[in-house]
Amino acid sequence: MDVIIDVFHQYSRREGDRDTLTKTELKLLIEKQLANYLRHVKCKATIDEIMKDLDMNKDAQLSFSEVMLLITRVTIATHEHLHDVENQQQQQHKHQQQHHH
């Protein structure tokens, strides 16, 4: 939990309000912190689309709770991806076993 809060503040304090993310700050956070995880999100969105989607109160900034929606979605997508990989590995293992008999 502390890590998520710390990372949010590393980016939120760069410009504008110290406790919200501007679009530029969001872009940096995504590029530096979430790039590996966003590969697992099936529906790719631009920064503009992500910003628009998360900005519930339409103030052109993202509060911590608005950013948490993104973190939650990415975490769920990563979790599903890990299960997909696990299932693929199990299928390959079964397939290999069938050929060895």
GIJO-V956924 format. One record per pair of residues at least 12 apart in sequence whose C-alpha atoms are under 7 Angstrom apart, sorted by the first residue. I is the first residue (numbers start at 1). J is the second residue. If there is no record, write none. Layout:
i: [I & I]
j: [J & J]
This chain:
i: [11 & 11 & 12 & 19 & 20 & 20 & 20 & 20 & 21 & 21 & 21 & 22 & 22 & 22 & 23 & 23 & 27 & 37 & 37 & 38 & 40 & 40 & 40 & 41 & 41 & 54 & 54 & 54]
j: [25 & 29 & 25 & 63 & 61 & 62 & 63 & 64 & 61 & 62 & 63 & 60 & 61 & 62 & 51 & 61 & 47 & 74 & 78 & 74 & 77 & 78 & 81 & 74 & 77 & 66 & 67 & 69]
